[in-house]
Amino acid sequence: MLGLAGADQPSPPRPFAHRLQEAPVPARSHPDAPLPRPRPRRRSAVVAALAAASLAGLMSGPAHAGGDSGPDGGGGPHGPADPALRRGLQALVDTPGGPPGAIAVLTADGRSEVYRAGTSQLGTGRQPRTTDHMRIASTAKAFSGSVALQLTQRGALGLDDTIGRRLPRLPAAWHRVTLRQLLNHTSGLPDYTEDPTFIAELTADPRRHFDSRRLLDYVAGDRLRFRPGSAYRYSNSDNIAVALMAEAVTGQRYEKLLTDLVYRPLGLRDTSLPQGYRLPTPYLHGYAVDEPGAPEDVSTVLSASGVWASGGIVSTPRDLGAFIRGYAGGLGLGPAVRTQQLSFVTGSSEPAGPGRNKAGLAVFSYTTRCGTVYGHTGNFPGYTQLAAATKDGKRSLTVSLTSQVNSATNPRLLATLRKLQEDFVCRLLDRRKPGGAY
């Protein structure tokens, strides 16, 4: 059993709009091995999904129920899996439009429960593992938040530091925006992933190498969407600016800051921020399908350089769980910075997580019927992610799917997914009803 934690009362989830979310790709074991180019029809569909939320028709492949048995490549000891949750994950994979594969990992006090359904790669029968690499999509935004808050704790950055002070080359109209507003998506910055020029260039060559540090140039001529601090709107531009601020005050590349401030302290050995389109092996293959067609592997269709700090990180379920326990648990943060991290405004992650969502500093609270956990979601062609943990950092949950599920691609499946995620939260917090149901 995973034990007990505190609970808050939920309220109905807020509606949300889809946004582009991340694209990672580190070098594989054989970086020179040629990879097939995607067919033009699929290439256009995937790019449209990234920029305009139009990828649809995802479909499940052959599925195999999974629990806690079998090798995990070092995933640690596993407790007994809950049959109802196992069936729920299997049902998600079996649903028309469902992902070909899924893996959920619950960890508490050093013990884990691993739930699997489907396959890590169609045609192989190989189940997903906790050491499989995957694109973590917008959960990468929590990593940029971790870097920024660690630098704030050290006095190198301030949450009230402005773009004008730290990044004066950016448009003067943006100069009043603060680091705090970037981290909780109240900045008003226009989203570069919605820019027609960016979309056209990505459509022309999905594997194009973008200059990650110049991504905001695409919207440099655009006005702010609203007065900074006056509203909430999820924007991929926010976390690009956060990473650039971190580089400006340290003189170090964001990738090195991730290594020094996040990966190394948390023992993340299989997490990286690549620039290309390849994934390290082994990896969970991500799929897209235009029903009634067969699922198509889109794992390496897109370059990660075009999303960078907003969603380019590649990780594993094991590493992602370790990260979110540290970040949600406030590891390395003093009381003052921690209080700011967990100061929330109304706003949901993308896609919305379980229960009622509110936005903190690069972290969201998910208030469910069983209690509140803290984390981030993400979606990207081929992948959907949830990483969440308790406030004390002792318990974590990751749910990873090998297809993109959001309000645009499959709203009904998203509703089912959110209910299942809430059941997993209840298991994590050990909030069962009489008779053993969640």
C-alpha positions in Angstrom: 0.0 0.0 0.0 1.2 3.5 -0.8 0.0 5.2 2.4 -1.9 8.4 3.3 -1.6 12.2 2.6 -3.7 15.3 3.1 -6.8 16.1 1.0 -8.4 19.2 -0.3 -11.9 19.6 -1.8 -12.0 19.7 -5.6 -14.1 21.9 -7.9 -15.1 21.4 -11.5 -12.2 21.6 -14.0 -11.9 24.7 -16.1 -12.0 24.6 -19.9 -8.7 25.2 -21.7 -7.2 25.8 -25.1 -4.6 23.6 -26.8 -1.1 24.9 -27.4 2.0 23.6 -29.1 4.0 21.5 -26.6 7.5 20.5 -26.9 9.6 18.3 -29.1 12.8 16.6 -27.8 15.4 14.4 -29.6 18.8 13.3 -28.3 21.3 11.3 -30.3 20.8 7.5 -30.3 23.3 4.7 -29.8 24.0 4.8 -33.6 23.6 8.5 -34.5 24.6 8.0 -38.1 22.0 5.4 -38.8 19.6 6.8 -41.4 16.0 7.3 -40.4 13.1 7.3 -42.9 11.7 10.6 -43.8 8.0 11.0 -42.9 5.5 10.9 -45.7 4.5 14.5 -46.8 0.9 13.9 -45.8 1.9 13.0 -42.2 4.5 15.7 -42.0 1.9 18.3 -42.7 -0.5 16.8 -40.2 2.0 16.7 -37.4 3.2 20.2 -38.0 -0.3 21.5 -38.0 -0.9 19.8 -34.7 2.1 21.4 -33.2 1.2 24.9 -34.2 -2.6 24.9 -34.6 -3.8 21.9 -32.6 -5.3 20.0 -35.5 -3.7 16.5 -35.3 -6.5 14.0 -34.9 -7.4 10.4 -35.5 -5.0 8.7 -33.0 -5.6 5.0 -32.7 -4.5 2.2 -30.4 -2.4 -0.8 -31.4 -2.2 -4.3 -30.0 -2.3 -4.1 -26.2 -1.1 -6.3 -23.4 -2.1 -5.7 -19.8 0.8 -4.8 -17.6 1.3 -4.7 -13.9 4.4 -4.7 -11.7 6.0 -7.9 -13.1 8.9 -8.2 -15.5 12.3 -6.4 -15.6 12.4 -2.7 -15.5 16.0 -2.1 -16.1 16.6 -0.9 -12.5 13.2 0.5 -11.6 13.5 -0.7 -8.0 11.3 -2.9 -5.9 7.6 -2.9 -6.8 4.5 -3.4 -4.6 1.4 -5.2 -5.7 -0.5 -3.5 -8.5 -4.1 -2.6 -8.1 -6.3 -4.6 -10.5 -8.8 -1.8 -11.1 -6.1 0.6 -12.2 -4.5 -2.0 -14.4 -7.9 -2.6 -16.1 -8.4 1.2 -16.4 -5.1 1.7 -18.2 -5.7 -1.3 -20.4 -9.2 0.1 -21.3 -7.6 3.4 -22.3 -5.3 1.6 -24.7 -8.1 -0.5 -26.1 -10.4 2.6 -26.7 -10.7 3.6 -30.3 -8.3 6.4 -30.8 -6.3 5.3 -27.7 -2.5 5.2 -27.4 -0.6 2.1 -28.6 1.2 2.1 -25.2 1.0 3.5 -21.7 2.9 3.3 -18.5 2.1 4.7 -15.1 4.5 4.7 -12.1 3.5 5.4 -8.5 6.3 5.8 -6.0 6.1 6.2 -2.3 8.8 5.8 0.4 11.2 4.1 -2.1 8.7 1.6 -3.3 7.0 1.7 -6.7 4.0 0.3 -8.5 4.3 0.0 -12.2 1.3 -0.3 -14.5 1.7 -1.0 -18.2 -0.6 -1.5 -21.2 0.1 -2.0 -24.9 3.5 -1.9 -26.4 6.6 0.4 -26.5 6.8 -0.3 -30.3 4.1 -1.8 -32.5 5.0 -5.1 -34.0 7.4 -6.1 -31.2 5.1 -6.9 -28.2 7.6 -5.2 -25.9 5.9 -3.6 -23.0 6.8 0.0 -21.9 9.5 0.2 -19.2 10.5 2.7 -16.6 13.9 3.2 -18.3 12.5 3.9 -21.8 13.3 7.3 -23.1 10.4 9.6 -24.2 9.6 13.1 -25.1 8.3 14.8 -21.9 6.6 17.7 -23.7 5.6 20.7 -21.6 6.6 18.9 -18.4 10.0 20.4 -19.5 8.6 23.8 -18.4 8.9 22.6 -14.8 12.6 22.0 -15.4 13.1 25.6 -16.5 11.1 26.6 -13.4 13.5 24.6 -11.3 16.5 26.3 -12.8 15.0 29.8 -12.3 14.0 29.1 -8.7 17.4 27.6 -7.8 19.0 30.8 -9.2 16.5 32.9 -7.2 17.4 31.0 -4.1 21.0 31.8 -4.7 20.3 35.5 -5.3 21.4 35.5 -8.9 17.8 36.1 -10.1 14.8 37.8 -8.5 11.2 36.9 -9.2 10.5 40.6 -9.8 13.4 40.9 -12.3 12.1 42.2 -15.6 12.8 41.3 -19.2 14.0 44.9 -19.6 16.7 44.4 -17.0 17.8 40.9 -17.9 17.0 40.8 -21.6 17.1 44.4 -22.9 17.5 43.3 -26.6 13.9 42.0 -26.5 11.1 44.4 -27.6 10.7 47.4 -25.3 6.9 46.6 -25.1 7.9 43.5 -23.2 10.3 45.1 -20.8 7.8 45.3 -17.8 7.2 41.5 -17.8 8.7 39.9 -14.7 10.2 36.4 -14.1 7.3 35.6 -11.9 4.8 36.4 -14.7 6.7 34.2 -17.1 6.7 31.3 -14.7 3.0 31.4 -14.0 1.9 32.4 -17.6 0.5 35.8 -16.7 3.1 37.6 -18.9 1.0 38.3 -21.9 3.9 37.3 -24.3 2.7 36.3 -27.7 3.3 32.6 -28.4 5.9 32.1 -31.0 4.6 28.7 -31.9 1.4 30.4 -33.3 3.4 32.7 -35.6 2.7 32.1 -39.3 6.4 32.3 -40.3 7.4 29.8 -37.7 4.6 27.4 -38.8 5.6 27.8 -42.4 9.3 27.0 -41.8 8.4 24.0 -39.6 6.0 22.8 -42.2 8.6 23.1 -45.0 11.2 21.1 -42.9 10.0 19.5 -39.7 13.6 18.5 -38.9 14.9 22.0 -39.5 17.5 23.2 -37.0 16.2 26.3 -35.3 18.4 28.7 -33.4 16.7 28.0 -30.0 17.9 31.2 -28.5 16.3 33.3 -31.3 12.8 31.7 -31.2 11.3 34.8 -29.7 12.3 36.8 -32.8 9.3 35.3 -34.5 7.0 37.4 -32.4 9.3 40.4 -31.7 7.0 42.7 -33.6 3.8 41.6 -31.8 2.1 43.4 -29.0 1.5 41.8 -25.6 -1.7 39.9 -25.4 -2.7 41.7 -22.3 -1.3 43.9 -19.5 1.3 41.7 -17.6 -0.2 40.2 -14.5 -3.8 40.9 -15.4 -4.7 37.5 -16.9 -3.6 33.9 -17.4 -2.7 32.5 -20.8 -0.4 29.5 -21.4 2.4 30.5 -23.8 5.5 28.6 -25.0 7.3 31.9 -25.3 7.3 32.3 -21.5 9.8 29.4 -20.8 12.0 30.4 -23.6 12.4 33.8 -21.9 13.0 32.1 -18.6 15.9 30.1 -20.0 17.3 33.2 -21.6 17.1 35.1 -18.3 19.0 32.2 -16.6 21.7 32.3 -19.2 22.0 36.1 -19.0 22.6 36.2 -15.2 25.0 33.2 -15.1 26.9 33.4 -18.4 26.3 29.7 -18.8 24.3 27.8 -21.4 20.9 26.6 -20.2 21.8 23.0 -20.9 24.7 23.2 -18.5 22.5 24.9 -15.9 20.1 21.9 -16.2 23.0 19.5 -15.6 24.4 21.4 -12.6 21.2 22.5 -10.9 18.7 19.7 -11.8 20.1 16.5 -13.3 23.1 16.0 -11.0 21.5 16.9 -7.7 18.5 14.7 -8.4 20.5 11.8 -9.9 18.9 12.0 -13.3 21.1 9.9 -15.6 18.8 9.5 -18.6 17.5 13.0 -19.1 18.8 15.5 -21.7 17.8 18.5 -23.8 18.7 17.6 -27.4 18.8 19.8 -30.5 18.1 17.1 -33.2 15.2 14.8 -34.0 16.7 11.4 -32.8 15.9 9.7 -29.6 18.3 7.6 -27.5 17.6 3.9 -27.2 15.6 2.3 -25.8 12.6 4.6 -26.3 8.8 4.6 -26.3 7.7 5.1 -29.9 5.1 7.8 -30.3 2.3 7.3 -32.8 -0.4 9.2 -34.7 -3.2 7.7 -36.8 -5.8 9.0 -39.2 -8.5 6.4 -38.6 -9.1 4.0 -40.2 -5.4 4.0 -41.2 -2.7 2.2 -39.3 -0.8 4.0 -36.6 2.3 5.9 -37.9 5.4 6.3 -35.9 6.1 10.1 -35.4 8.8 9.7 -32.7 11.5 11.3 -34.8 9.5 13.5 -37.1 10.3 16.8 -35.5 13.5 18.6 -34.3 13.7 19.5 -30.7 15.4 22.8 -31.5 12.1 24.5 -32.2 10.8 24.0 -28.7 13.9 24.0 -26.5 13.2 25.1 -22.9 9.4 25.1 -23.5 9.3 21.3 -24.2 12.4 19.8 -25.7 13.6 17.6 -22.8 13.8 13.8 -23.2 13.6 11.7 -20.1 12.4 8.3 -18.7 9.5 7.5 -16.4 12.0 6.7 -13.7 13.9 10.0 -14.0 10.7 12.0 -14.5 9.3 10.7 -11.2 12.6 11.5 -9.4 12.5 15.0 -10.8 8.9 15.8 -9.9 9.4 14.5 -6.3 12.3 17.0 -6.0 10.6 19.9 -7.6 7.1 19.6 -6.1 8.8 18.9 -2.8 10.7 22.1 -2.9 14.2 20.5 -2.8 16.8 23.2 -2.4 14.4 26.0 -1.9 14.2 28.1 1.2 10.8 29.1 2.8 10.5 32.4 1.0 11.1 31.1 -2.5 9.0 28.0 -1.7 6.1 30.2 -0.7 6.3 32.0 -4.0 6.5 28.7 -6.0 3.3 27.5 -4.5 1.3 30.8 -4.9 -1.4 29.9 -7.4 -3.6 31.7 -9.9 -6.5 30.3 -11.8 -5.2 28.5 -14.9 -4.8 24.9 -16.2 -1.8 23.1 -17.6 -1.9 21.9 -21.2 -3.6 19.5 -21.5 -5.5 19.9 -18.2 -4.5 17.6 -15.5 -6.8 15.7 -13.0 -9.3 17.6 -10.9 -9.2 21.4 -10.5 -6.1 23.0 -12.0 -4.3 26.1 -10.7 -1.0 27.6 -11.9 2.0 28.3 -9.6 5.5 29.1 -10.7 6.2 26.4 -13.4 4.1 24.0 -11.3 0.3 23.3 -11.2 -1.8 22.2 -8.3 -4.3 19.3 -9.2 -7.0 19.2 -6.6 -8.9 15.9 -6.9 -11.6 14.2 -4.8 -8.8 12.5 -2.8 -6.4 15.4 -2.3 -4.0 17.7 -4.0 -0.8 16.9 -5.9 1.6 19.2 -7.7 3.1 18.8 -11.1 2.9 19.5 -14.8 1.4 17.9 -17.9 2.5 18.0 -21.5 1.6 16.8 -25.0 3.4 16.6 -28.3 2.8 14.5 -31.4 3.2 10.9 -30.2 3.2 11.7 -26.5 1.1 12.8 -23.5 2.5 13.2 -20.0 1.5 13.8 -16.4 4.1 14.1 -13.6 2.9 15.0 -10.1 3.9 14.6 -6.5 2.9 15.4 -3.0 3.9 18.6 -1.3 6.4 16.8 0.9 8.1 15.2 -2.2 7.7 11.7 -0.8 5.2 10.4 -3.3 5.1 10.7 -7.1 3.0 9.7 -10.1 3.9 9.7 -13.7 1.5 8.7 -16.5 2.9 8.5 -20.0 1.0 7.7 -23.2 2.4 7.0 -26.7 0.0 9.3 -28.5 -1.1 12.9 -28.3 -4.3 13.4 -26.3 -5.8 16.9 -25.7 -9.0 18.8 -26.2 -8.3 19.2 -29.9 -7.2 15.7 -30.9 -9.6 13.6 -28.8 -11.6 15.5 -26.1 -13.5 12.3 -25.1 -10.3 10.4 -24.5 -8.9 13.3 -22.6 -11.9 13.2 -20.3 -11.4 9.5 -19.7 -7.6 10.0 -19.2 -8.2 12.7 -16.6 -10.6 10.5 -14.6 -8.0 7.7 -14.7 -5.3 10.1 -13.6 -7.5 11.0 -10.7 -7.9 7.3 -9.7 -4.1 7.0 -9.8 -3.9 10.1 -7.5 -6.3 8.4 -5.1 -4.2 5.3 -5.1 -1.0 7.4 -4.5 -2.7 9.1 -1.5 -4.4 5.9 -0.4 -7.9 7.4 -0.4 -10.0 4.4 -1.1 -13.8 4.3 -0.5 -15.3 1.6 1.6 -15.2 -1.7 -0.3 -11.8 -0.9 -1.9 -13.0 1.4 -4.8 -11.5 4.7 -5.6 
